[in-house]
Amino acid sequence: LEEPPAHVIFILATTEIHKVPETIISRCQRYDFGRLSINHITKKLSFIAKKEEVEIEKDALEMIAISAEGGMRDAESLLSQVMALEDKKITAKEVEGILGTTRRQSLEKMADFLFLKDVSGALGLVNEISREGYDLDVFNKSLLNYLRQAMLLSVSSDLLKIFSHELTNEQAKSLAEKANGRNPKEILSIIECFAEAQGKIRSAFIPQLSLEMAIIKALANTESDEKSVENSLKSDSSPQKSPTSPNINQQGSQDAPISPSTAKSEVMPAPEKKPEIKQNMANQKPDKMLETENGPKISLQEVKKCWNQAVFEIKALNHSLSAILQSCQPVKTENGILSIAAKFPFHKDKLNERSNRLTLESVFAKILGLKISIKTITNEEAGIKKTTSSKVSATITEEKPKKTSSLLSDAMGILGGQIIE
């Protein structure tokens, strides 16, 4: 408005400030509002309930406050829906049925099962929640948020300030106790399994199946990691014990006789292994291998061979992500990290988003049979000069197609096809 009256104040409220033109923003005083804390919302809802002479459990009020996601107006709207029950006393269970949410106790119970590696208990809880009619999709989202909070607190207790507005004082204290002493990598591997299951719950024929698979996969991963560490420790310690083995055999000969063939089989393998390891190491090409210090390894060429398959599988999960990948290419594998070169900077930013990166890592882990990390860079950062799409397709498929028309070459580059005859 040009020259508004002095006695009137016009208020423009929006959650999408980026859509407001600069010509309007320059004429306004800007005030940014944050989310209200759970405690603040709960107190206000309790005040309203008393005025309306409605008795409602504290846990029920906290569930409403959490569902409102920091908005007082949404919280009051949800409270009015609950109060429409006209019960003398509104319980947390009734609120669960109306809002489709899950009690905090269920999340804490599931987290305990996961941290203690109790597969049976976790599977039983999922089916119990399903039988009671709760939305498993909502439960999984709440569980992911709970595990995220636990992961952050396992890194540093100072990170509580990031999400303190989402918790009551009692909930924050309980979460801090559970996260204390936990390995962030262990929690991260669990989060990855449940994040992968999130998009499959609603479309699954058996809704709880996706969560059951996530539980088994998450706990199997942690167990296999522990076994691999134990095996590596045993293998590291075995060469040190081999020199003393003759002495042990000599002592044992006092109690029982040992045949010469048995003594040879126990002593001889240790020196024979060393030259074999050196031979294998000499034949390897470290500059083309993706490897961790003690982990698996894979060549860049193998990644290129399965690139089209990965793009195809990602298309079923995220169509736009698949479209972006068709203009990208794998360029480097080093220290457990696969580097992907993107044609445009905004493609790089999109691929580096956490959800998209987790999708890429899970698909490549499934195809290659090992866990890897994904890093996206631009073509310029990778030192790649501008090339036609047909050249990019040729590097990925590692094939030299026959001479074709430019239109067919472009189609092959975009769709990832190849000429078979």
Secondary structure, 3 states (H helix, E strand, C coil): CCCCCCCCCCCCCCCCHHHCCHHHHCCCCCCCCCCCCHHHHHHHHHHHHHHCCCEECHHHHHHHHHHCCCCHHHHHHHHHHHHCCCCCEECHHHHHHHHCCCCHHHHHHHHHHHHCCCHHHHHHHHHHHHHCCCCHHHHHHHHHHHHHHHHHHHHCHHHHHHHHHHCCHHHHHHHHHHHCCCCHHHHHHHHHHHHHHHCCCCCCCCHHHHHHHHHHHHHHHHHHHHHHHHHHHHHHHHHHHHHHHHHHHHHHCCCCCCCHHHHHHHHCHHHHHHHHHHHHHHHCCHHHEEECCCCCEEEHHHHHHCHHHHHHHHHHHCHHHHHHHCCCEEEEEECCEEEEEECCHHHHHHHCCHHHHHHHHHHHHHHHCCCCEEEEEEHHHHCCCCCCHHHHHHHHHCCCCCCCCHHHHHHHHHHCCCCCC
